[in-house]
């Protein structure tokens, strides 16, 4: 039963039975200060400040920085090429969306996705249980764009990221707009969440984490 902890911006720590996965280690440019981390696997969606602070991870991890299929310590990871903007990366470059299969759960991290998905991109993300989705706008998806991508992927659980908090991302929208768009305005933030495959329901559940 993986435990998911949000560390600010697009940074998540996923702790499974056999491995710890750290996704998009957050740099100080965002306003967040990442304590030194211990991980077995580190994924970076794109090489922009705020997403690639691998200096905040103790040595000894495997680093994944792009598309492909990877198997490390009983964790299966697929990287899918996408873009940071709606112009095929012409303005802001490429982005890698990752699916992580850990303890029978499939978790998808959208990185700095800046567009809705093509049919082939959506097909590559079939079977996602938990979706980590940017919602704060700016150089990535806003509330309405996030809601559209959620409809394309159809996960069971959605965890928003990259929105304004007291700690950081002060140039982004607050999460309220996204929660309203999802009909989840009353959801209470949690420190972390552990999700078991058998607990997943038929309708989409929004889980709000605090950094």
Buried (B, 14 or more C-beta within 10 A) or exposed (E): BBBBBBBBBBBBBBBBEEBBBBBBBBBEEBBBEBEEBEBBBBBBBBEBEBBBBBEBBEEEBBEBBBBEEBEBBEBEBBBBBBBBBEEEBEEBBBBBBBBBBBBEBBBBBBBBBBBBBEEEBBEBBEEBBBBBBBBBBBBBBBBEBBBBBBEBBEBBBBBBBBBBBEBBBEEBBBBEBBBEBBEBEEBEEBEEBEBEEEEBEEEBBBBBBEB
